[in-house]
Amino acid sequence: MRNDDLDLRADRDELHDYAPRAPQPKRQKSLVLQVALGVFLGGLALWLVQLGATALMAKLAMGTLQFGG
């Protein structure tokens, strides 16, 4: 079913009102650096969480975990 009343395409005589966009510079190097930084920071965060969990488990295993003062 076609609805011809909703023709949203511009007519050819209206196209001169729109200026084309300037070409965007390629960002491949930036994307590679962002991915590398994300992997590094994700690994660092995971390592810190594992370090904290290991320290907490060691305190629980030795019975030296104190709550409060």
C-alpha positions as CSV (number, residue, x, y, z in Angstrom):
1,M,0.0,0.0,0.0
2,R,1.5,3.3,-1.1
3,N,0.8,6.7,0.4
4,D,1.5,9.2,-2.3
5,D,0.7,12.2,0.0
6,L,3.8,11.6,2.1
7,D,6.4,12.2,-0.7
8,L,9.3,13.7,1.3
9,R,11.8,13.9,-1.4
10,A,13.1,17.3,-2.5
11,D,12.3,18.6,-5.9
12,R,15.3,19.3,-8.2
13,D,14.8,23.0,-8.0
14,E,15.0,22.9,-4.2
15,L,18.4,21.3,-4.1
16,H,20.4,24.5,-4.7
17,D,19.3,25.7,-1.2
18,Y,21.4,23.0,0.6
19,A,25.2,23.3,0.7
20,P,27.1,20.0,0.7
21,R,29.1,19.2,3.8
22,A,32.8,19.6,3.8
23,P,34.7,16.3,3.6
24,Q,35.5,14.9,7.0
25,P,39.1,13.9,7.8
26,K,39.6,10.2,8.3
27,R,39.9,9.1,11.9
28,Q,41.2,5.6,11.6
29,K,44.3,6.3,13.7
30,S,42.3,8.0,16.3
31,L,39.9,5.0,16.4
32,V,42.7,2.6,16.8
33,L,44.1,4.6,19.7
34,Q,40.7,4.8,21.4
35,V,40.3,1.0,21.1
36,A,43.8,0.4,22.5
37,L,43.2,2.8,25.4
38,G,39.8,1.2,26.1
39,V,41.4,-2.3,26.2
40,F,44.2,-1.0,28.4
41,L,41.9,0.8,30.9
42,G,39.5,-2.1,31.0
43,G,42.4,-4.5,31.8
44,L,43.6,-2.2,34.5
45,A,40.2,-1.9,36.0
46,L,39.8,-5.7,36.0
47,W,43.2,-6.1,37.6
48,L,42.4,-3.7,40.4
49,V,39.1,-5.5,41.1
50,Q,40.8,-8.8,41.2
51,L,43.5,-7.4,43.5
52,G,40.8,-6.0,45.9
53,A,38.9,-9.3,45.8
54,T,42.0,-11.3,46.5
55,A,42.9,-9.1,49.4
56,L,39.4,-9.4,50.9
57,M,39.4,-13.1,50.5
58,A,42.8,-13.4,52.2
59,K,41.6,-11.3,55.1
60,L,38.4,-13.5,55.4
61,A,40.5,-16.7,55.2
62,M,42.9,-15.6,57.9
63,G,40.1,-14.2,60.1
64,T,41.6,-10.8,60.4
65,L,38.7,-8.8,58.8
66,Q,37.4,-6.3,61.4
67,F,34.2,-4.3,61.1
68,G,34.1,-1.0,62.8
69,G,36.9,0.2,65.0
